Amino acid sequence: MRASLPPRLYFQNNAGRLLLDAAGFLRAVWGPGPRTLADTQGFFTHMQHALLRHGWSRILISQVGMPPFTAEEQRWVAHEWLPEAVHVGGYRHGAVLVSPDVLVRLATAYVTTHVQGLPLTYRSFEIEAEAVQWLLQQPVGP
């Protein structure tokens, strides 16, 4: 019954919105507007805090309308945030709703290829219901 509740806003800035889903996962919805590296870092930092606070390991990431990551964002996410989010935050499963923009997909591919050696699984989806279904089949905690 709890899973039918609407997601609750956890955090929002120029990078996007983080929503707590009653089904036991975080929803990260990237915004379409401009953002700074600080916005991106704040967004990702709050992702990790939400995972820790709720004992979750799963994130549904919607990149449908987002601008591509900058090279600096790519490096920071891949080399700093991801290892810490996995080892400290318990991040284990990411379902990515992919953007139709090829530049966004390429920038995301750079990040997701740096998960090698980390106990983290990403899957890409074009349909949200399929992404949610896959995510719900994954363990809740680390």
C-alpha atoms as one frame of an Amber mdcrd trajectory, in Angstrom:
protein
   0.000   0.000   0.000   2.826   2.438   0.825   4.224   2.097  -2.700   1.128
   3.853  -4.096   1.916   7.092  -2.239   3.277   9.883  -4.449   7.030  10.504
  -4.165   8.027  13.212  -1.647  10.423  16.031  -2.466  13.727  15.564  -0.620
  15.966  18.142  -2.309  15.905  20.551  -5.236  18.373  22.895  -6.909  19.272
  24.045 -10.447  20.506  20.536 -11.319  17.184  18.855 -10.552  14.904  17.298
  -7.940  15.380  14.333  -5.620  12.214  12.515  -4.642  11.727   9.806  -2.019
   9.659   6.958  -3.438   7.646   4.971  -0.873   8.586   1.787  -2.763  12.088
   2.144  -1.298  14.183   4.015  -3.832  15.307   7.515  -4.703  14.152   9.328
  -7.835  16.698  11.747  -9.303  15.063  13.948 -11.932  17.551  16.118 -13.790
  16.302  19.546 -14.783  16.501  21.055 -18.267  18.115  24.339 -17.290  21.689
  25.523 -16.866  23.600  24.398 -13.791  27.000  24.954 -12.221  29.461  22.342
 -11.016  28.428  23.307  -7.473  24.767  22.582  -8.362  25.738  19.158  -9.713
  27.909  18.375  -6.706  25.129  19.414  -4.325  22.619  17.273  -6.212  24.848
  14.189  -6.083  25.844  14.801  -2.460  22.185  14.878  -1.450  21.625  11.639
  -3.403  24.173   9.936  -1.182  22.702  11.483   1.973  19.225  10.233   1.027
  20.513   6.699   0.439  22.264   6.690   3.808  19.357   8.224   5.671  16.854
   5.675   4.348  19.126   2.636   4.069  18.458   2.407   0.333  20.736   1.316
  -2.496  18.595   2.076  -5.565  18.144   5.224  -7.667  15.851   5.886 -10.632
  17.667   8.552 -12.658  15.708  10.534 -15.233  17.976  12.276 -17.715  15.248
  12.849 -20.281  15.476  16.662 -20.463  18.889  17.363 -19.004  21.789  19.139
 -20.688  24.932  16.982 -21.084  27.452  16.708 -18.261  30.503  18.910 -18.680
  33.921  17.236 -18.744  34.515  18.542 -15.206  31.196  17.070 -13.998  32.009
  13.747 -15.663  35.391  13.530 -13.948  34.030  14.506 -10.531  31.129  12.026
 -10.683  33.203   9.140 -12.037  36.308   9.579  -9.902  35.031  11.120  -6.677
  31.292  10.726  -6.167  30.711   7.220  -7.529  33.364   5.427  -5.460  32.223
   7.211  -2.297  28.515   6.692  -3.023  29.149   2.960  -3.423  31.585   2.431
  -0.542  30.071   4.878   1.961  26.526   5.488   0.720  25.604   1.919  -0.209
  24.637   2.778  -3.798  24.197  -0.486  -5.762  21.563  -0.149  -8.531  20.817
   2.681 -10.957  17.989   2.608 -13.487  18.633   5.387 -16.007  15.834   6.859
 -18.119  17.941   7.904 -21.060  17.846  11.191 -22.872  17.075  11.359 -26.586
  20.098  13.717 -26.835  23.151  11.788 -28.033  25.516  14.163 -26.188  23.793
  13.386 -22.882  24.054   9.664 -23.624  27.765   9.941 -24.425  28.507  11.964
 -21.289  26.582   9.432 -19.199  28.408   6.539 -20.855  31.701   8.044 -19.688
  30.456   7.949 -16.093  28.853   4.509 -16.228  31.942   2.898 -17.746  33.888
   3.945 -14.647  31.912   1.611 -12.387  34.240  -1.262 -13.261  35.382  -2.911
 -10.051  32.577  -1.310  -8.035  29.596  -3.380  -6.843  27.210  -1.199  -8.845
  24.846  -2.105 -11.678  23.371   0.371 -14.146  20.630  -0.400 -16.651  19.300
   2.022 -19.259  15.625   2.351 -20.112  13.407   4.440 -22.349  10.165   3.566
 -20.521   9.801   4.576 -16.869   7.511   1.669 -15.916  10.147  -0.813 -17.119
  12.872   1.008 -15.178  10.784   0.969 -11.999   9.941  -2.711 -12.461  13.639
  -3.606 -12.797  14.601  -1.428  -9.833  11.981  -3.041  -7.606  13.486  -6.456
  -8.370  16.821  -5.338  -6.878  17.625  -5.572  -3.136  16.560  -2.547  -1.057
  19.742  -2.091   0.982  23.456  -2.498   0.391
